[in-house]
Amino acid sequence: MYIKSQTCADARALIGAVLVGSATGLALGG
């Protein structure tokens, strides 16, 4: 149960990082 929760948290963090990176790239005109 803990492992599954941890995996979901990691996936959510990864998706969040990708979205933030994309938003930052667009903001910088990249």
Secondary structure, DSSP 8 states (H G I E B T S, - for coil): -HHHHHHHHHHHHHHHHHHHHHHHHHHTT-
